[in-house]
Amino acid sequence: MRIQRIASLGFAALITFSPVLLAQTRSGSRKAARTGDLTGVWYPSSVNTFNFIWTDPQGQRLNTLPLTPWGQEKFKANHPIGGEYTALTSNDPNFSCLPPGVPNIYTHAYPVELVQIQGRAIMFFEYGHFVRQIFTDGREHPKDTNPTWMGDSIGRWEGDTLVIDSTGFNDKTWLDVSGHPHSESLRMVERMRRVDHNTLMIDITIDDPQAYTTPLKTQRKYILKPGWNIMEYICEDNRVSFLDFEKKVGAKGTNAAHVTVEPATSQSVAGDWKGNIVLADATSMPAVASFSAESTGTIIVADPSSPIKYQFQNLTVSAAGTITANTLDGTNFLGELSKDGKQITGDIILASGTGHKISLNRP
């Protein structure tokens, strides 16, 4: 027993004082210091969460994207939600519950969890429970691989910034909710960094010479949610609910603004309201609303990271108390006014298909 103890002490001393092991430990510490820590659950908080603000390589904003003739033909064939198309007539892949692809998945108002392990960074998206693996072990993109929905991603660290290079996409997804296409030649480079403890920024560069005459750039901002967990989201369930909503308001080839309802006005809901909204990820937040007799209204959600404002038009209340309204960007509101006129309950359905529950009362 004594001999074993002496041997154990000798081995402990070797571990403590071995120059080789000390050098390896210091080397490992230096290596760890060269990488960033992006772990955590993050929630989107961009200025325009549900679409991208595109710029050219010099940072000049693009109101119209520079499509090639091939890209123009593809773009014309895409029918995004908003304007003349609804979920009943759109061919948006999201509404068939197909993977949205990257970068489109960043326009969905759902959290994502980042996990870092040896040789990989992993993104767990709540939307559809999609998993994206970013290999940081020095490998290259595979040759002659079959194109996939989320592509093949490899990464490297530049200080605390993770630089992600992605190729190998199929052409079945859109870049954004506006229906901008891409080809299988798409290459995407992301620079992902933590600008402070609670803020994650992703700078995105799109290069697809078959679809666009110049590279495109955009950016995403995420806020850390330390108390959150990734929850279950089943696309098929929400798709049925959204289609039911479209059918309820009679939207067949038009948006809610063009739906014929029973003769009525918005007078019965005019005034200020106060309540709460439950987002698609089950997060509850305070909300206030103000409706006018001129068929307009505003709902403001008190998101701590950045208030969300919906500016509604074409507000109509039927004789039966059914409320419909829409925004210019394709968000629809369907609600019910209680018989005593003191409560509104309903759904806010975004152009991306995300649905939120809202409950309002007169103060």
C-alpha positions in Angstrom: 0.0 0.0 0.0 2.9 2.4 0.9 4.7 1.6 -2.3 1.5 2.4 -4.3 1.1 5.7 -2.4 4.7 6.7 -3.1 4.3 5.8 -6.8 1.1 7.9 -6.9 2.8 10.9 -5.3 5.7 10.6 -7.8 3.3 10.5 -10.7 1.5 13.6 -9.3 4.8 15.4 -9.1 5.6 14.4 -12.7 2.3 15.9 -13.8 2.9 19.1 -11.7 6.5 19.8 -12.7 7.1 18.1 -16.1 8.3 20.9 -18.5 6.8 19.0 -21.4 3.4 18.8 -19.8 3.6 22.4 -18.7 4.5 23.5 -22.2 1.5 21.5 -23.6 -0.8 23.1 -21.0 0.4 26.6 -21.9 0.1 25.7 -25.6 -3.5 24.5 -25.1 -4.4 27.7 -23.1 -3.0 29.9 -25.9 -5.0 27.9 -28.5 -8.2 28.3 -26.5 -7.6 32.0 -26.1 -7.6 32.4 -29.9 -11.2 31.2 -30.2 -14.4 33.0 -29.3 -17.2 31.8 -27.1 -20.5 32.0 -29.0 -22.4 29.5 -26.8 -25.9 30.3 -25.6 -29.5 30.7 -26.8 -29.9 33.7 -29.0 -33.0 35.5 -30.2 -33.2 37.6 -33.4 -33.3 41.4 -32.8 -32.5 42.9 -36.2 -34.0 46.2 -37.3 -35.9 44.3 -40.0 -36.2 40.9 -38.4 -38.4 39.3 -41.0 -36.4 40.2 -44.1 -32.9 41.4 -45.0 -31.6 44.8 -45.7 -29.3 44.1 -48.6 -26.2 46.2 -49.6 -23.6 46.0 -52.3 -19.9 45.1 -51.4 -19.3 48.8 -50.6 -22.1 48.9 -48.1 -24.6 50.9 -50.3 -28.2 49.8 -49.7 -29.9 48.0 -52.6 -33.6 48.6 -53.1 -33.5 46.3 -56.1 -31.2 43.3 -56.2 -28.9 43.1 -59.3 -30.3 39.9 -60.8 -28.9 38.2 -63.9 -31.3 37.1 -66.7 -31.4 33.7 -65.1 -32.1 35.2 -61.7 -34.9 37.4 -63.1 -36.7 34.5 -64.6 -36.5 32.6 -61.3 -37.6 35.7 -59.3 -40.7 36.2 -61.5 -41.8 32.6 -60.9 -41.7 33.0 -57.1 -44.9 34.1 -55.3 -44.1 35.4 -51.8 -46.7 36.2 -49.2 -47.9 39.8 -49.4 -49.3 41.9 -52.2 -51.5 39.6 -54.4 -50.4 36.3 -52.8 -51.4 34.6 -49.6 -50.5 31.2 -48.1 -53.2 29.7 -50.3 -51.6 30.9 -53.5 -47.9 31.4 -52.6 -45.2 28.9 -53.6 -42.9 29.8 -50.8 -41.1 26.6 -49.7 -41.7 27.5 -46.1 -45.4 26.9 -46.5 -44.8 23.4 -47.7 -42.8 22.9 -44.5 -39.6 22.5 -46.5 -36.3 23.5 -44.9 -35.8 27.3 -45.4 -32.1 27.0 -46.0 -29.4 29.5 -45.1 -29.6 32.5 -44.8 -33.4 32.5 -45.0 -33.7 30.7 -41.7 -32.3 33.8 -40.0 -35.5 35.7 -40.9 -37.6 33.4 -38.7 -38.5 34.9 -35.3 -37.3 31.8 -33.4 -34.3 31.3 -31.1 -31.2 29.4 -32.0 -28.8 27.7 -29.7 -25.0 27.7 -30.4 -22.9 24.9 -29.0 -19.2 24.5 -29.4 -17.4 21.2 -29.1 -14.0 20.0 -30.3 -13.7 20.6 -34.0 -17.3 21.8 -34.5 -19.8 24.6 -33.8 -23.4 23.4 -33.9 -26.5 25.6 -34.4 -29.8 24.2 -33.1 -32.7 26.1 -34.6 -36.0 26.0 -32.8 -37.7 26.5 -36.1 -38.2 23.0 -37.5 -35.5 21.7 -35.1 -33.0 22.1 -37.9 -29.4 21.4 -37.1 -26.4 23.0 -38.8 -22.9 21.7 -38.3 -19.9 24.0 -38.9 -16.7 22.0 -38.9 -13.7 23.8 -37.5 -11.2 20.9 -37.6 -9.4 22.2 -40.8 -11.3 20.0 -43.3 -12.2 21.3 -46.8 -15.5 21.1 -48.6 -16.2 17.6 -50.0 -15.9 17.3 -53.7 -18.8 16.2 -55.9 -21.2 16.1 -53.0 -25.0 16.1 -53.5 -26.5 19.6 -52.9 -28.4 19.9 -49.7 -30.9 22.3 -48.1 -28.6 23.7 -45.5 -25.3 23.3 -47.5 -21.9 22.3 -46.3 -20.2 24.6 -43.7 -16.6 24.8 -42.6 -15.2 27.4 -40.3 -12.1 28.9 -38.9 -11.4 31.3 -36.0 -9.9 34.8 -36.6 -9.5 35.9 -33.0 -12.9 35.8 -31.5 -14.7 35.8 -34.8 -15.9 32.6 -36.4 -15.6 32.8 -40.2 -18.0 30.3 -41.9 -17.7 29.3 -45.5 -20.7 27.5 -46.9 -21.3 25.8 -50.3 -23.1 22.8 -51.6 -26.7 24.3 -51.5 -29.5 23.1 -53.6 -31.6 25.7 -55.4 -34.9 24.9 -53.8 -34.8 27.6 -51.2 -35.1 31.4 -51.3 -32.6 33.8 -49.9 -35.4 35.8 -48.2 -39.2 36.0 -47.7 -39.3 38.3 -50.8 -38.7 35.4 -53.0 -35.1 36.2 -54.2 -33.7 33.0 -55.7 -30.3 31.5 -55.7 -28.6 28.8 -57.7 -26.5 25.8 -56.7 -23.4 28.0 -57.3 -24.3 29.9 -54.1 -21.4 30.5 -51.8 -22.0 32.2 -48.4 -19.4 33.6 -46.0 -20.5 34.6 -42.5 -18.4 36.4 -39.8 -20.0 35.6 -36.5 -18.8 37.4 -33.4 -20.0 38.4 -30.0 -19.7 42.2 -29.9 -20.5 42.2 -26.2 -21.7 39.5 -23.7 -25.4 39.9 -24.7 -25.1 40.6 -28.4 -24.2 38.4 -31.4 -23.6 39.9 -34.8 -23.5 37.9 -38.1 -22.1 39.6 -41.2 -23.2 37.8 -44.3 -21.8 37.9 -47.8 -23.6 36.1 -50.7 -21.8 35.3 -53.9 -23.9 33.7 -56.6 -22.7 34.7 -60.1 -25.5 32.7 -61.8 -28.2 34.6 -60.0 -26.6 38.0 -59.2 -24.3 40.3 -61.0 -22.5 41.4 -57.8 -22.0 39.9 -54.3 -24.6 40.9 -51.8 -24.1 41.7 -48.1 -26.4 41.8 -45.1 -26.3 41.5 -41.3 -28.2 39.8 -38.5 -28.3 40.7 -34.8 -29.1 38.3 -32.0 -29.7 38.9 -28.2 -28.6 36.4 -25.6 -31.5 34.7 -23.7 -29.7 33.0 -20.8 -32.9 31.5 -19.2 -34.3 30.1 -22.5 -34.3 26.6 -23.8 -35.0 25.5 -27.4 -38.7 24.4 -27.5 -40.6 22.1 -29.9 -41.9 23.7 -33.1 -43.7 21.5 -35.6 -44.1 23.2 -38.9 -47.0 21.1 -40.1 -49.2 22.1 -37.1 -48.6 25.8 -37.6 -49.1 25.5 -41.4 -52.6 24.1 -40.8 -53.4 26.9 -38.4 -52.3 29.6 -40.8 -54.2 28.1 -43.8 -57.3 28.0 -41.5 -56.7 31.6 -40.8 -56.6 32.5 -44.5 -59.7 30.5 -45.1 -61.6 32.2 -42.3 -60.9 35.7 -43.7 -61.8 34.4 -47.2 -58.4 35.2 -48.7 -58.3 33.4 -52.0 -55.7 35.1 -54.2 -55.9 38.4 -52.2 -54.8 39.6 -48.9 -56.9 40.4 -45.9 -57.3 44.0 -47.0 -59.5 42.9 -50.0 -61.7 40.5 -48.1 -65.4 41.2 -48.0 -66.9 41.2 -44.5 -70.3 42.1 -43.1 -70.9 45.9 -43.2 -69.4 47.5 -40.1 -66.8 50.0 -39.1 -63.8 50.1 -36.7 -65.7 52.5 -34.4 -66.5 49.8 -31.9 -62.8 49.2 -31.1 -61.5 52.8 -31.4 -59.4 53.8 -28.5 -56.5 52.5 -26.4 -56.0 48.9 -25.3 -53.6 47.1 -23.1 -52.7 43.5 -22.7 -50.1 40.9 -23.7 -48.9 38.9 -26.6 -47.6 35.3 -26.6 -45.0 34.8 -29.3 -44.6 31.6 -31.3 -41.8 30.5 -28.9 -44.3 30.8 -26.0 -42.6 34.0 -24.7 -45.2 36.4 -23.2 -44.6 40.1 -23.5 -46.7 43.2 -22.6 -48.5 44.9 -25.5 -50.4 48.1 -26.1 -52.7 49.0 -29.0 -54.5 52.0 -30.3 -57.2 51.8 -32.9 -58.9 54.7 -34.7 -62.3 55.1 -36.3 -60.5 55.7 -39.6 -59.8 52.0 -39.9 -56.1 52.1 -38.8 -54.4 50.8 -35.7 -51.1 50.3 -34.0 -49.9 47.4 -31.8 -46.6 47.8 -29.9 -44.9 44.8 -28.2 -42.6 45.7 -25.4 -39.7 43.4 -26.4 -36.9 44.3 -24.0 -34.3 44.0 -26.7 -36.2 46.1 -29.3 -39.9 47.1 -29.3 -41.9 45.6 -32.1 -44.5 47.8 -33.9 -47.3 46.7 -36.2 -49.0 49.5 -38.2 -52.3 48.1 -39.4 -54.6 49.4 -42.1 -58.0 48.3 -43.5 -59.2 47.6 -40.0 -62.7 46.2 -40.1 -65.0 45.0 -37.3 -68.0 42.9 -38.5 -71.4 43.0 -36.9 -70.5 39.7 -35.3 -67.4 41.1 -33.7 -64.8 39.6 -36.1 -61.8 41.9 -36.6 -59.5 41.9 -39.6 -56.6 44.1 -40.6 -53.3 43.9 -42.4 -50.0 45.8 -42.7 -48.1 46.8 -45.9 -45.6 44.1 -45.4 -48.2 41.3 -45.3 -48.8 40.8 -41.6 -52.5 39.9 -41.0 -54.6 40.4 -37.8 -57.6 38.3 -37.1 -59.4 38.9 -33.8 -62.7 38.7 -31.9 -64.3 41.5 -30.0 -66.1 40.3 -26.8 -69.9 40.9 -26.6 -69.4 43.6 -23.9 -66.8 45.3 -26.1 -64.1 45.3 -23.5 -61.8 42.5 -24.7 -60.0 41.6 -28.0 -58.4 38.2 -28.5 -56.8 37.0 -31.7 -53.9 36.1 -33.8 -51.1 38.2 -35.5 -49.9 36.2 -38.5 -46.6 37.4 -40.0 -45.7 37.2 -43.7 -43.2 34.5 -42.8 -46.0 32.3 -41.4 -45.1 32.9 -37.7 -48.2 33.2 -35.6 -48.6 35.1 -32.3 -51.6 35.1 -29.9 -52.7 38.5 -28.5 -55.1 39.5 -25.8 -56.2 43.1 -25.2 -58.4 44.9 -22.7 -59.7 48.4 -22.4 -57.7 50.2 -19.7 
